[in-house]
Amino acid sequence: MRLWLFHRLYAELAWGYDAVSWMVSLGQWQEWRRAALTYVAGERVVEIGFGTGELLWELGSQGVAVCGIELSPQMHRVAAAKIRRRSLRTPPPAMPLQVRAAIQHLPFASGSVDTLVATFPAEYIGQARTWLELARVLKPPAPGEDVGGRCVVVGISVYVHRGPQHWLRRIPTRRRVRRPAKRRDIDSLTRCSRLAEVARLQTRIEVLEMRTALLPMLIAERVLP
């Protein structure tokens, strides 16, 4: 049932994605998503799996030239309508671009992207070919620098203090933050980190303490060979 609902939210039920996200997070979904903004750097920014376009709008509103990648045509329609409505009221300094493409086949030249952002990604984030493609498009370190482009992933797991989120599998939860994380949660983070390292990216995990949750963030950076 949960898997069925998850896939429907990217298809014929895409119009209800924001409402479901708000409900299962007790209204914290946007705060969790915005946590990625602190790590965005550079002139070429790409959001992979932009969903309903909330982060695309945030980035454009901050003057960031961002391109969003999403495979679901239903999500494209929802995001385009949302951005169009908001632009009529307040035109953003930079209008986000939307491109329909698979994450494993990004339409960018090798070494051309400063920051890749993914928030609450689908199962593609746990696939080796995804990380090979992400590593391909990230910029290498500039002369005299040790670190180049980065990939920021939020929402592989979220550890909430309380709430009804336990029924949604893609947000692993626990009752008290001080308890050890579930093995499944650790395995998901570890697997993605290892796949990034196999793709020759340097990784680290930072845990942000939000108002209602602990939010692990995976940061993978391109470094010198």
N, C-alpha and C positions, 0 to 999 in steps of 0.2 A: 504493500500500500504506500509506504513512504517513498520507495523508488519510483512508483507510478506517478505520484504527485510531483516529485522532483522533476521528472522529464516533462510532465504536462505544463509546469510553470515556465518552461523554455519553449513551449509550443502554443497550443490553443488557449492556455490559461495565463499567458505572459502578461495580460492586462492586470492580473491580480497579484503579480510578484511583489510589488512594493508593499501592498497591504499585508500579505503573509509574512514578509520579512519584518515589518514593524511589529506584528503581533507576537511572533516567536521570540523576538529580542526585547520585548517590553519597551519598544520605542528607541532602542539603542543602536539599531542597525547602521544608521548614517554616521553616528559617532565612531563606531568601529571601522567603517569604511574610510572615513576621513583620516584615520590614523596613518594611512599610507602617504598622505600629502607631504608630511615632514621629510620624507625620504626622496622626493622627486627632485631631480637636478638635471641641468642641461637644457639644450634647445630642442632636442628631438625626443619627444615623449610619446609612448604608445601604451594604451590600456588594452589588455587582452581579456576578452570575455566581458565587454562593458555592460551587458545586461540591459537594464532600463535607462541607462545613461546618466545616473546621478553623479558619478565621479567625473564623467566627461564634462558635465556642466560645471562642476566645481573647478576643474582645471582651467577650462575656457574662461570662467569668470575671474580667475586669477591671472589671466593674460598668458597662460601656457599654451603653446601651439601643440595640441594633442591630436593624435589619430587613434580612433578606437577600432578594434578588431572584434567581430562577433559573427558567429556562423548562423545563429537563429534568425530567420527573416522576421519572425514575430517580434523578437526583441528589437530588431532594427526599427520596425514601425512604431513601437511604443517609445523608444528613445528619441526618434526623429520628431514625433508629435510633441513630446515633453519639451525638447530643446526649442522647437519652433514656438510653442506657447510662451515660454519664458523669455525668449529673445524679443518677442513683440513688446513685452513690458520693459525689459532691461537688456539691451543688446550687450553681449559679452565682449570684452576686449579682443578675445581670440575665439572664433567660431570653431567648435570641434568638428573633425572630419570622421565619418563613419565608413568603414570598409567591411564588406562581407567576405570572410576568408576563414579557413581552418587554421588553428593555432600552429599545427605542424607544418604549414606552408605559408609562412608570413611573406607578404609582398614587399619586402624591403631588402636593400642590398646588404651584403655582409659587412659587419662593422659600422653600421650607420645609426644606431639608436643609443641615446644617452641613458634613458630610463624606461624600463618595462614595468608596468604595474598590473597586478592581478589581485582582485579582492573576492574572497569566497569563491574560488574557482571550482569548476566541475572536475570530473574524474581525469580529464586530460593532464592535469598538473602532476599526476603520479605516473606518467608515461615517459620512458626514456627518450623517445623521439621528440617529445615536446621540449625537453631541456636541451637537447642538441640544437634544435632550431632557435631557441631563445639565446643560447650562447653564440650562435652564428651571427645574429643581427646586432649584438651588443658591441659598442665601440671598444677597441683595444685601448690600453693606456696611452696617453699622449707622451711625447718625448719628455723625459725627466719625471714622469709620474709612475707610480706603482699600480694604480687602480684605474680602470676604465669605466665602461658602462655598467649599470646595475639592474638587477631584477628584484622587485619588492613584491612579496606575496603575503597577503593578509587573509586569515580565515581558513587556513588548513584545519585549524581547530580553535575553539573558543571555550574557555573554562568559566562558566557563569556562576555567580554566587547563589542565584535563586531564579525561579521562573519556570514556565511551562515548556522550555526549549528541549526537554529530554526526548520529546517524540520526533524531533527532526534530526535524522542521522548525520546530516552534513555539518551540524554544530555539536560536536561531542561535549557533554556537560558533566558536572559533578556538583554535589550539594555544598561542599565547603572547599574553598580554595586551598586550604592548607593540606588537604588529602593528596596523596600521590596521584599523578595523572594516570588515566587508564592506559593500558598497554596499547590499545588500538590508536589512541591519540599520539602517543610517543612514536609508534611505528610509522604513522603517516608523515610526521615531521621529519623523522630520521630518513625515511625512504626518499622524500623529495630532496633533502639535503645531500644525500649520497648520489642521487641522479645528477644533481647540479655539479657535484665534484667530479663525477665521471665525465661530464661535459667540459671539464677544466675551468670551472668557476670556483671562486673562493667563497665559502658560505659562513654565515653566522646566524644565530637565532637570538632575537631580542624579544623580551616579554614586557609588554606595556600594561600597567595597572590602570584599568578604566574604572568608571564609577560602579559598574555592576559585574565586571568580569576581568579576567586576565587574558590578554590578547597576544599570543605568540606571532612574531613576524619573521619570515625567512627572507634574508637578504643575500643574494648571490651576485658576486661581482667578477667582472673579467679582469684578470691580472696578467702580468708578464709570464711567459712560459717558464 
